């Protein structure tokens, strides 16, 4: 069964699992969150340094669910790099 998180651009089955494991199983729980904190929770859950690309996806996801994306290019996770 597909997670509702997969409605977010850049979130596939694997990244949805990361978000769920970090404590964000729904879109509602992502609203108003800090992408860096989500990333740190993901790292703690996995007990390792997760690839920073995950952080870029979390930045996109949080902006998307908060409705703050106005530039279509920001719907691509790689446009959220440092």
mmCIF file as gemmi writes it, N, C-alpha and C atoms, coordinates in Angstrom:
data_model
loop_
_atom_site.group_PDB
_atom_site.id
_atom_site.type_symbol
_atom_site.label_atom_id
_atom_site.label_alt_id
_atom_site.label_comp_id
_atom_site.label_asym_id
_atom_site.label_entity_id
_atom_site.label_seq_id
_atom_site.pdbx_PDB_ins_code
_atom_site.Cartn_x
_atom_site.Cartn_y
_atom_site.Cartn_z
_atom_site.occupancy
_atom_site.B_iso_or_equiv
_atom_site.pdbx_formal_charge
_atom_site.auth_seq_id
_atom_site.auth_asym_id
_atom_site.pdbx_PDB_model_num
ATOM 1 N N . UNK Axp A 1 ? 0.834 -1.186 0 1 0 ? 1 A 1
ATOM 2 C CA . UNK Axp A 1 ? 0 0 0 1 0 ? 1 A 1
ATOM 3 C C . UNK Axp A 1 ? 0.88 1.25 0 1 0 ? 1 A 1
ATOM 4 N N . UNK Axp A 2 ? 0.502 2.221 -0.787 1 0 ? 2 A 1
ATOM 5 C CA . UNK Axp A 2 ? 1.279 3.449 -0.944 1 0 ? 2 A 1
ATOM 6 C C . UNK Axp A 2 ? 1.021 4.395 0.228 1 0 ? 2 A 1
ATOM 7 N N . UNK Axp A 3 ? 2.08 4.951 0.761 1 0 ? 3 A 1
ATOM 8 C CA . UNK Axp A 3 ? 1.98 5.932 1.843 1 0 ? 3 A 1
ATOM 9 C C . UNK Axp A 3 ? 1.481 7.26 1.29 1 0 ? 3 A 1
ATOM 10 N N . UNK Axp A 4 ? 0.702 7.992 2.088 1 0 ? 4 A 1
ATOM 11 C CA . UNK Axp A 4 ? 0.253 9.323 1.652 1 0 ? 4 A 1
ATOM 12 C C . UNK Axp A 4 ? 1.438 10.26 1.437 1 0 ? 4 A 1
ATOM 13 N N . UNK Axp A 5 ? 2.56 9.961 2.077 1 0 ? 5 A 1
ATOM 14 C CA . UNK Axp A 5 ? 3.762 10.781 1.924 1 0 ? 5 A 1
ATOM 15 C C . UNK Axp A 5 ? 4.267 10.772 0.487 1 0 ? 5 A 1
ATOM 16 N N . UNK Axp A 6 ? 3.949 9.71 -0.238 1 0 ? 6 A 1
ATOM 17 C CA . UNK Axp A 6 ? 4.413 9.581 -1.619 1 0 ? 6 A 1
ATOM 18 C C . UNK Axp A 6 ? 3.701 10.543 -2.574 1 0 ? 6 A 1
ATOM 19 N N . UNK Axp A 7 ? 2.726 11.294 -2.057 1 0 ? 7 A 1
ATOM 20 C CA . UNK Axp A 7 ? 2.078 12.346 -2.85 1 0 ? 7 A 1
ATOM 21 C C . UNK Axp A 7 ? 2.997 13.561 -2.978 1 0 ? 7 A 1
ATOM 22 N N . UNK Axp A 8 ? 3.98 13.64 -2.096 1 0 ? 8 A 1
ATOM 23 C CA . UNK Axp A 8 ? 4.912 14.767 -2.08 1 0 ? 8 A 1
ATOM 24 C C . UNK Axp A 8 ? 5.977 14.539 -3.148 1 0 ? 8 A 1
ATOM 25 N N . UNK Axp A 9 ? 6.257 15.548 -3.985 1 0 ? 9 A 1
ATOM 26 C CA . UNK Axp A 9 ? 7.319 15.388 -4.991 1 0 ? 9 A 1
ATOM 27 C C . UNK Axp A 9 ? 8.635 14.99 -4.314 1 0 ? 9 A 1
ATOM 28 N N . UNK Axp A 10 ? 9.331 14.035 -4.929 1 0 ? 10 A 1
ATOM 29 C CA . UNK Axp A 10 ? 10.62 13.596 -4.406 1 0 ? 10 A 1
ATOM 30 C C . UNK Axp A 10 ? 10.534 12.49 -3.361 1 0 ? 10 A 1
ATOM 31 N N . UNK Axp A 11 ? 9.324 12.179 -2.912 1 0 ? 11 A 1
ATOM 32 C CA . UNK Axp A 11 ? 9.153 11.134 -1.894 1 0 ? 11 A 1
ATOM 33 C C . UNK Axp A 11 ? 8.625 9.873 -2.554 1 0 ? 11 A 1
ATOM 34 N N . UNK Axp A 12 ? 9.491 8.871 -2.592 1 0 ? 12 A 1
ATOM 35 C CA . UNK Axp A 12 ? 9.095 7.565 -3.083 1 0 ? 12 A 1
ATOM 36 C C . UNK Axp A 12 ? 8.958 6.629 -1.889 1 0 ? 12 A 1
ATOM 37 N N . UNK Axp A 13 ? 8.85 5.367 -2.169 1 0 ? 13 A 1
ATOM 38 C CA . UNK Axp A 13 ? 8.66 4.366 -1.12 1 0 ? 13 A 1
ATOM 39 C C . UNK Axp A 13 ? 9.784 4.417 -0.076 1 0 ? 13 A 1
ATOM 40 N N . UNK Axp A 14 ? 11.027 4.506 -0.517 1 0 ? 14 A 1
ATOM 41 C CA . UNK Axp A 14 ? 12.173 4.507 0.39 1 0 ? 14 A 1
ATOM 42 C C . UNK Axp A 14 ? 12.191 5.743 1.289 1 0 ? 14 A 1
ATOM 43 N N . UNK Axp A 15 ? 11.996 6.923 0.702 1 0 ? 15 A 1
ATOM 44 C CA . UNK Axp A 15 ? 12.028 8.146 1.503 1 0 ? 15 A 1
ATOM 45 C C . UNK Axp A 15 ? 10.819 8.229 2.426 1 0 ? 15 A 1
ATOM 46 N N . UNK Axp A 16 ? 9.693 7.691 2.003 1 0 ? 16 A 1
ATOM 47 C CA . UNK Axp A 16 ? 8.523 7.649 2.884 1 0 ? 16 A 1
ATOM 48 C C . UNK Axp A 16 ? 8.851 6.806 4.112 1 0 ? 16 A 1
ATOM 49 N N . UNK Axp A 17 ? 9.552 5.701 3.901 1 0 ? 17 A 1
ATOM 50 C CA . UNK Axp A 17 ? 9.951 4.842 5.026 1 0 ? 17 A 1
ATOM 51 C C . UNK Axp A 17 ? 10.888 5.605 5.978 1 0 ? 17 A 1
ATOM 52 N N . UNK Axp A 18 ? 11.811 6.376 5.423 1 0 ? 18 A 1
ATOM 53 C CA . UNK Axp A 18 ? 12.707 7.192 6.25 1 0 ? 18 A 1
ATOM 54 C C . UNK Axp A 18 ? 11.894 8.151 7.116 1 0 ? 18 A 1
ATOM 55 N N . UNK Axp A 19 ? 10.92 8.838 6.497 1 0 ? 19 A 1
ATOM 56 C CA . UNK Axp A 19 ? 10.104 9.798 7.238 1 0 ? 19 A 1
ATOM 57 C C . UNK Axp A 19 ? 9.281 9.117 8.326 1 0 ? 19 A 1
ATOM 58 N N . UNK Axp A 20 ? 8.711 7.987 7.995 1 0 ? 20 A 1
ATOM 59 C CA . UNK Axp A 20 ? 7.915 7.242 8.975 1 0 ? 20 A 1
ATOM 60 C C . UNK Axp A 20 ? 8.788 6.833 10.151 1 0 ? 20 A 1
ATOM 61 N N . UNK Axp A 21 ? 9.97 6.305 9.866 1 0 ? 21 A 1
ATOM 62 C CA . UNK Axp A 21 ? 10.888 5.878 10.933 1 0 ? 21 A 1
ATOM 63 C C . UNK Axp A 21 ? 11.375 7.039 11.785 1 0 ? 21 A 1
ATOM 64 N N . UNK Axp A 22 ? 11.437 8.235 11.19 1 0 ? 22 A 1
ATOM 65 C CA . UNK Axp A 22 ? 11.873 9.424 11.924 1 0 ? 22 A 1
ATOM 66 C C . UNK Axp A 22 ? 10.727 10.03 12.744 1 0 ? 22 A 1
ATOM 67 N N . UNK Axp A 23 ? 9.522 9.471 12.593 1 0 ? 23 A 1
ATOM 68 C CA . UNK Axp A 23 ? 8.389 9.939 13.391 1 0 ? 23 A 1
ATOM 69 C C . UNK Axp A 23 ? 7.385 10.801 12.649 1 0 ? 23 A 1
ATOM 70 N N . UNK Axp A 24 ? 7.418 10.747 11.326 1 0 ? 24 A 1
ATOM 71 C CA . UNK Axp A 24 ? 6.521 11.572 10.514 1 0 ? 24 A 1
ATOM 72 C C . UNK Axp A 24 ? 5.755 10.698 9.51 1 0 ? 24 A 1
ATOM 73 N N . UNK Axp A 25 ? 4.791 9.925 9.988 1 0 ? 25 A 1
ATOM 74 C CA . UNK Axp A 25 ? 4.074 9.005 9.104 1 0 ? 25 A 1
ATOM 75 C C . UNK Axp A 25 ? 2.98 9.653 8.249 1 0 ? 25 A 1
ATOM 76 N N . UNK Axp A 26 ? 2.667 10.932 8.507 1 0 ? 26 A 1
ATOM 77 C CA . UNK Axp A 26 ? 1.602 11.591 7.752 1 0 ? 26 A 1
ATOM 78 C C . UNK Axp A 26 ? 2.042 12.98 7.29 1 0 ? 26 A 1
ATOM 79 N N . UNK Axp A 27 ? 1.341 13.467 6.285 1 0 ? 27 A 1
ATOM 80 C CA . UNK Axp A 27 ? 1.588 14.818 5.788 1 0 ? 27 A 1
ATOM 81 C C . UNK Axp A 27 ? 1.297 15.829 6.894 1 0 ? 27 A 1
ATOM 82 N N . UNK Axp A 28 ? 0.234 15.609 7.646 1 0 ? 28 A 1
ATOM 83 C CA . UNK Axp A 28 ? -0.143 16.541 8.72 1 0 ? 28 A 1
ATOM 84 C C . UNK Axp A 28 ? 0.982 16.712 9.738 1 0 ? 28 A 1
ATOM 85 N N . UNK Axp A 29 ? 1.69 15.629 10.046 1 0 ? 29 A 1
ATOM 86 C CA . UNK Axp A 29 ? 2.774 15.709 11.024 1 0 ? 29 A 1
ATOM 87 C C . UNK Axp A 29 ? 4.009 16.422 10.477 1 0 ? 29 A 1
ATOM 88 N N . UNK Axp A 30 ? 4.129 16.511 9.166 1 0 ? 30 A 1
ATOM 89 C CA . UNK Axp A 30 ? 5.264 17.22 8.555 1 0 ? 30 A 1
ATOM 90 C C . UNK Axp A 30 ? 5.082 18.733 8.558 1 0 ? 30 A 1
ATOM 91 N N . UNK Axp A 31 ? 3.827 19.173 8.589 1 0 ? 31 A 1
ATOM 92 C CA . UNK Axp A 31 ? 3.55 20.615 8.519 1 0 ? 31 A 1
ATOM 93 C C . UNK Axp A 31 ? 4.201 21.336 9.688 1 0 ? 31 A 1
ATOM 94 N N . UNK Axp A 32 ? 4.892 22.427 9.356 1 0 ? 32 A 1
ATOM 95 C CA . UNK Axp A 32 ? 5.521 23.257 10.369 1 0 ? 32 A 1
ATOM 96 C C . UNK Axp A 32 ? 6.802 22.7 10.964 1 0 ? 32 A 1
ATOM 97 N N . UNK Axp A 33 ? 7.293 21.596 10.427 1 0 ? 33 A 1
ATOM 98 C CA . UNK Axp A 33 ? 8.5 20.966 10.96 1 0 ? 33 A 1
ATOM 99 C C . UNK Axp A 33 ? 9.762 21.596 10.376 1 0 ? 33 A 1
ATOM 100 N N . UNK Axp A 34 ? 10.871 21.262 10.993 1 0 ? 34 A 1
ATOM 101 C CA . UNK Axp A 34 ? 12.189 21.732 10.567 1 0 ? 34 A 1
ATOM 102 C C . UNK Axp A 34 ? 12.887 20.58 9.845 1 0 ? 34 A 1
ATOM 103 N N . UNK Axp A 35 ? 13.249 20.787 8.589 1 0 ? 35 A 1
ATOM 104 C CA . UNK Axp A 35 ? 13.855 19.724 7.779 1 0 ? 35 A 1
ATOM 105 C C . UNK Axp A 35 ? 15.151 19.208 8.394 1 0 ? 35 A 1
ATOM 106 N N . UNK Axp A 36 ? 15.948 20.094 8.978 1 0 ? 36 A 1
ATOM 107 C CA . UNK Axp A 36 ? 17.207 19.664 9.583 1 0 ? 36 A 1
ATOM 108 C C . UNK Axp A 36 ? 16.942 18.738 10.777 1 0 ? 36 A 1
ATOM 109 N N . UNK Axp A 37 ? 15.918 19.044 11.554 1 0 ? 37 A 1
ATOM 110 C CA . UNK Axp A 37 ? 15.576 18.188 12.697 1 0 ? 37 A 1
ATOM 111 C C . UNK Axp A 37 ? 15.095 16.818 12.22 1 0 ? 37 A 1
ATOM 112 N N . UNK Axp A 38 ? 14.327 16.798 11.15 1 0 ? 38 A 1
ATOM 113 C CA . UNK Axp A 38 ? 13.887 15.525 10.576 1 0 ? 38 A 1
ATOM 114 C C . UNK Axp A 38 ? 15.107 14.715 10.153 1 0 ? 38 A 1
ATOM 115 N N . UNK Axp A 39 ? 16.046 15.38 9.51 1 0 ? 39 A 1
ATOM 116 C CA . UNK Axp A 39 ? 17.27 14.714 9.059 1 0 ? 39 A 1
ATOM 117 C C . UNK Axp A 39 ? 18.04 14.12 10.251 1 0 ? 39 A 1
ATOM 118 N N . UNK Axp A 40 ? 18.177 14.902 11.333 1 0 ? 40 A 1
ATOM 119 C CA . UNK Axp A 40 ? 18.9 14.398 12.507 1 0 ? 40 A 1
ATOM 120 C C . UNK Axp A 40 ? 18.167 13.217 13.139 1 0 ? 40 A 1
ATOM 121 N N . UNK Axp A 41 ? 16.843 13.259 13.139 1 0 ? 41 A 1
ATOM 122 C CA . UNK Axp A 41 ? 16.066 12.131 13.672 1 0 ? 41 A 1
ATOM 123 C C . UNK Axp A 41 ? 16.269 10.894 12.806 1 0 ? 41 A 1
ATOM 124 N N . UNK Axp A 42 ? 16.332 11.091 11.493 1 0 ? 42 A 1
ATOM 125 C CA . UNK Axp A 42 ? 16.584 9.981 10.57 1 0 ? 42 A 1
ATOM 126 C C . UNK Axp A 42 ? 17.958 9.372 10.852 1 0 ? 42 A 1
ATOM 127 N N . UNK Axp A 43 ? 18.968 10.234 11.019 1 0 ? 43 A 1
ATOM 128 C CA . UNK Axp A 43 ? 20.323 9.752 11.322 1 0 ? 43 A 1
ATOM 129 C C . UNK Axp A 43 ? 20.334 8.96 12.638 1 0 ? 43 A 1
ATOM 130 N N . UNK Axp A 44 ? 19.661 9.495 13.645 1 0 ? 44 A 1
ATOM 131 C CA . UNK Axp A 44 ? 19.617 8.798 14.941 1 0 ? 44 A 1
ATOM 132 C C . UNK Axp A 44 ? 18.914 7.449 14.811 1 0 ? 44 A 1
ATOM 133 N N . UNK Axp A 45 ? 17.799 7.418 14.089 1 0 ? 45 A 1
ATOM 134 C CA . UNK Axp A 45 ? 17.07 6.163 13.919 1 0 ? 45 A 1
ATOM 135 C C . UNK Axp A 45 ? 17.949 5.119 13.245 1 0 ? 45 A 1
ATOM 136 N N . UNK Axp A 46 ? 18.691 5.53 12.23 1 0 ? 46 A 1
ATOM 137 C CA . UNK Axp A 46 ? 19.529 4.59 11.475 1 0 ? 46 A 1
ATOM 138 C C . UNK Axp A 46 ? 20.894 4.367 12.126 1 0 ? 46 A 1
ATOM 139 N N . UNK Axp A 47 ? 21.17 5.16 13.157 1 0 ? 47 A 1
ATOM 140 C CA . UNK Axp A 47 ? 22.444 5.046 13.876 1 0 ? 47 A 1
ATOM 141 C C . UNK Axp A 47 ? 23.634 5.217 12.935 1 0 ? 47 A 1
ATOM 142 N N . UNK Axp A 48 ? 23.493 6.178 12.026 1 0 ? 48 A 1
ATOM 143 C CA . UNK Axp A 48 ? 24.556 6.464 11.065 1 0 ? 48 A 1
ATOM 144 C C . UNK Axp A 48 ? 24.298 7.824 10.42 1 0 ? 48 A 1
ATOM 145 N N . UNK Axp A 49 ? 25.305 8.362 9.78 1 0 ? 49 A 1
ATOM 146 C CA . UNK Axp A 49 ? 25.157 9.609 9.016 1 0 ? 49 A 1
ATOM 147 C C . UNK Axp A 49 ? 24.472 9.282 7.698 1 0 ? 49 A 1
ATOM 148 N N . UNK Axp A 50 ? 23.255 9.736 7.54 1 0 ? 50 A 1
ATOM 149 C CA . UNK Axp A 50 ? 22.488 9.502 6.315 1 0 ? 50 A 1
ATOM 150 C C . UNK Axp A 50 ? 22.992 10.466 5.24 1 0 ? 50 A 1
ATOM 151 N N . UNK Axp A 51 ? 22.972 10.03 3.998 1 0 ? 51 A 1
ATOM 152 C CA . UNK Axp A 51 ? 23.379 10.877 2.879 1 0 ? 51 A 1
ATOM 153 C C . UNK Axp A 51 ? 22.634 12.21 2.951 1 0 ? 51 A 1
ATOM 154 N N . UNK Axp A 52 ? 23.35 13.313 2.717 1 0 ? 52 A 1
ATOM 155 C CA . UNK Axp A 52 ? 22.738 14.646 2.814 1 0 ? 52 A 1
ATOM 156 C C . UNK Axp A 52 ? 21.642 14.865 1.776 1 0 ? 52 A 1
ATOM 157 N N . UNK Axp A 53 ? 21.597 14.042 0.757 1 0 ? 53 A 1
ATOM 158 C CA . UNK Axp A 53 ? 20.514 14.156 -0.213 1 0 ? 53 A 1
ATOM 159 C C . UNK Axp A 53 ? 19.155 13.995 0.48 1 0 ? 53 A 1
ATOM 160 N N . UNK Axp A 54 ? 19.126 13.2 1.542 1 0 ? 54 A 1
ATOM 161 C CA . UNK Axp A 54 ? 17.883 13.033 2.3 1 0 ? 54 A 1
ATOM 162 C C . UNK Axp A 54 ? 17.447 14.375 2.895 1 0 ? 54 A 1
ATOM 163 N N . UNK Axp A 55 ? 18.391 15.16 3.383 1 0 ? 55 A 1
ATOM 164 C CA . UNK Axp A 55 ? 18.077 16.476 3.926 1 0 ? 55 A 1
ATOM 165 C C . UNK Axp A 55 ? 17.428 17.351 2.862 1 0 ? 55 A 1
ATOM 166 N N . UNK Axp A 56 ? 17.94 17.291 1.645 1 0 ? 56 A 1
ATOM 167 C CA . UNK Axp A 56 ? 17.389 18.107 0.563 1 0 ? 56 A 1
ATOM 168 C C . UNK Axp A 56 ? 15.946 17.687 0.261 1 0 ? 56 A 1
ATOM 169 N N . UNK Axp A 57 ? 15.7 16.389 0.326 1 0 ? 57 A 1
ATOM 170 C CA . UNK Axp A 57 ? 14.335 15.89 0.12 1 0 ? 57 A 1
ATOM 171 C C . UNK Axp A 57 ? 13.434 16.371 1.254 1 0 ? 57 A 1
ATOM 172 N N . UNK Axp A 58 ? 13.928 16.367 2.481 1 0 ? 58 A 1
ATOM 173 C CA . UNK Axp A 58 ? 13.116 16.828 3.614 1 0 ? 58 A 1
ATOM 174 C C . UNK Axp A 58 ? 12.813 18.316 3.495 1 0 ? 58 A 1
ATOM 175 N N . UNK Axp A 59 ? 13.775 19.093 3.005 1 0 ? 59 A 1
ATOM 176 C CA . UNK Axp A 59 ? 13.527 20.528 2.796 1 0 ? 59 A 1
ATOM 177 C C . UNK Axp A 59 ? 12.382 20.722 1.798 1 0 ? 59 A 1
ATOM 178 N N . UNK Axp A 60 ? 12.433 19.977 0.704 1 0 ? 60 A 1
ATOM 179 C CA . UNK Axp A 60 ? 11.373 20.03 -0.292 1 0 ? 60 A 1
ATOM 180 C C . UNK Axp A 60 ? 10.046 19.609 0.326 1 0 ? 60 A 1
ATOM 181 N N . UNK Axp A 61 ? 10.042 18.497 1.044 1 0 ? 61 A 1
ATOM 182 C CA . UNK Axp A 61 ? 8.803 17.963 1.616 1 0 ? 61 A 1
ATOM 183 C C . UNK Axp A 61 ? 8.144 18.96 2.561 1 0 ? 61 A 1
ATOM 184 N N . UNK Axp A 62 ? 8.926 19.557 3.444 1 0 ? 62 A 1
ATOM 185 C CA . UNK Axp A 62 ? 8.377 20.512 4.417 1 0 ? 62 A 1
ATOM 186 C C . UNK Axp A 62 ? 7.829 21.741 3.697 1 0 ? 62 A 1
ATOM 187 N N . UNK Axp A 63 ? 8.573 22.264 2.752 1 0 ? 63 A 1
ATOM 188 C CA . UNK Axp A 63 ? 8.099 23.432 1.998 1 0 ? 63 A 1
ATOM 189 C C . UNK Axp A 63 ? 6.823 23.1 1.232 1 0 ? 63 A 1
ATOM 190 N N . UNK Axp A 64 ? 6.786 21.914 0.657 1 0 ? 64 A 1
ATOM 191 C CA . UNK Axp A 64 ? 5.619 21.488 -0.128 1 0 ? 64 A 1
ATOM 192 C C . UNK Axp A 64 ? 4.371 21.39 0.745 1 0 ? 64 A 1
ATOM 193 N N . UNK Axp A 65 ? 4.479 20.704 1.88 1 0 ? 65 A 1
ATOM 194 C CA . UNK Axp A 65 ? 3.293 20.531 2.734 1 0 ? 65 A 1
ATOM 195 C C . UNK Axp A 65 ? 2.866 21.835 3.39 1 0 ? 65 A 1
ATOM 196 N N . UNK Axp A 66 ? 3.799 22.777 3.525 1 0 ? 66 A 1
ATOM 197 C CA . UNK Axp A 66 ? 3.458 24.084 4.084 1 0 ? 66 A 1
ATOM 198 C C . UNK Axp A 66 ? 2.95 25.052 3.015 1 0 ? 66 A 1
ATOM 199 N N . UNK Axp A 67 ? 2.99 24.622 1.753 1 0 ? 67 A 1
ATOM 200 C CA . UNK Axp A 67 ? 2.468 25.442 0.662 1 0 ? 67 A 1
ATOM 201 C C . UNK Axp A 67 ? 3.307 26.664 0.336 1 0 ? 67 A 1
ATOM 202 N N . UNK Axp A 68 ? 4.617 26.57 0.573 1 0 ? 68 A 1
ATOM 203 C CA . UNK Axp A 68 ? 5.472 27.744 0.35 1 0 ? 68 A 1
ATOM 204 C C . UNK Axp A 68 ? 6.262 27.698 -0.954 1 0 ? 68 A 1
ATOM 205 N N . UNK Axp A 69 ? 6.05 26.688 -1.764 1 0 ? 69 A 1
ATOM 206 C CA . UNK Axp A 69 ? 6.79 26.593 -3.03 1 0 ? 69 A 1
ATOM 207 C C . UNK Axp A 69 ? 6.041 27.372 -4.109 1 0 ? 69 A 1
ATOM 208 N N . UNK Axp A 70 ? 6.727 28.354 -4.682 1 0 ? 70 A 1
ATOM 209 C CA . UNK Axp A 70 ? 6.142 29.144 -5.764 1 0 ? 70 A 1
ATOM 210 C C . UNK Axp A 70 ? 6.881 28.924 -7.079 1 0 ? 70 A 1
ATOM 211 N N . UNK Axp A 71 ? 8.12 28.467 -7 1 0 ? 71 A 1
ATOM 212 C CA . UNK Axp A 71 ? 8.937 28.216 -8.186 1 0 ? 71 A 1
ATOM 213 C C . UNK Axp A 71 ? 8.876 26.724 -8.518 1 0 ? 71 A 1
ATOM 214 N N . UNK Axp A 72 ? 8.374 26.364 -9.717 1 0 ? 72 A 1
ATOM 215 C CA . UNK Axp A 72 ? 8.284 24.941 -10.086 1 0 ? 72 A 1
ATOM 216 C C . UNK Axp A 72 ? 9.625 24.196 -10.001 1 0 ? 72 A 1
ATOM 217 N N . UNK Axp A 73 ? 10.728 24.915 -10.152 1 0 ? 73 A 1
ATOM 218 C CA . UNK Axp A 73 ? 12.046 24.273 -10.047 1 0 ? 73 A 1
ATOM 219 C C . UNK Axp A 73 ? 12.291 23.754 -8.628 1 0 ? 73 A 1
ATOM 220 N N . UNK Axp A 74 ? 11.618 24.328 -7.648 1 0 ? 74 A 1
ATOM 221 C CA . UNK Axp A 74 ? 11.779 23.893 -6.258 1 0 ? 74 A 1
ATOM 222 C C . UNK Axp A 74 ? 11.015 22.598 -5.963 1 0 ? 74 A 1
ATOM 223 N N . UNK Axp A 75 ? 10.323 22.058 -6.972 1 0 ? 75 A 1
ATOM 224 C CA . UNK Axp A 75 ? 9.668 20.762 -6.818 1 0 ? 75 A 1
ATOM 225 C C . UNK Axp A 75 ? 10.641 19.618 -7.082 1 0 ? 75 A 1
ATOM 226 N N . UNK Axp A 76 ? 11.885 19.962 -7.373 1 0 ? 76 A 1
ATOM 227 C CA . UNK Axp A 76 ? 12.956 18.978 -7.597 1 0 ? 76 A 1
ATOM 228 C C . UNK Axp A 76 ? 13.876 19.021 -6.382 1 0 ? 76 A 1
ATOM 229 N N . UNK Axp A 77 ? 14.074 17.877 -5.74 1 0 ? 77 A 1
ATOM 230 C CA . UNK Axp A 77 ? 14.829 17.847 -4.485 1 0 ? 77 A 1
ATOM 231 C C . UNK Axp A 77 ? 16.241 18.39 -4.632 1 0 ? 77 A 1
ATOM 232 N N . UNK Axp A 78 ? 16.873 18.205 -5.774 1 0 ? 78 A 1
ATOM 233 C CA . UNK Axp A 78 ? 18.277 18.63 -5.927 1 0 ? 78 A 1
ATOM 234 C C . UNK Axp A 78 ? 18.412 20.153 -5.952 1 0 ? 78 A 1
ATOM 235 N N . UNK Axp A 79 ? 17.307 20.849 -6.064 1 0 ? 79 A 1
ATOM 236 C CA . UNK Axp A 79 ? 17.352 22.315 -5.998 1 0 ? 79 A 1
ATOM 237 C C . UNK Axp A 79 ? 17.256 22.835 -4.562 1 0 ? 79 A 1
ATOM 238 N N . UNK Axp A 80 ? 17.373 21.937 -3.586 1 0 ? 80 A 1
ATOM 239 C CA . UNK Axp A 80 ? 17.334 22.306 -2.172 1 0 ? 80 A 1
ATOM 240 C C . UNK Axp A 80 ? 18.679 22.077 -1.499 1 0 ? 80 A 1
ATOM 241 N N . UNK Axp A 81 ? 19.735 21.95 -2.311 1 0 ? 81 A 1
ATOM 242 C CA . UNK Axp A 81 ? 21.083 21.742 -1.747 1 0 ? 81 A 1
ATOM 243 C C . UNK Axp A 81 ? 21.546 22.966 -0.988 1 0 ? 81 A 1
ATOM 244 N N . UNK Axp A 82 ? 22.558 22.772 -0.147 1 0 ? 82 A 1
ATOM 245 C CA . UNK Axp A 82 ? 23.145 23.86 0.632 1 0 ? 82 A 1
ATOM 246 C C . UNK Axp A 82 ? 23.732 24.912 -0.295 1 0 ? 82 A 1
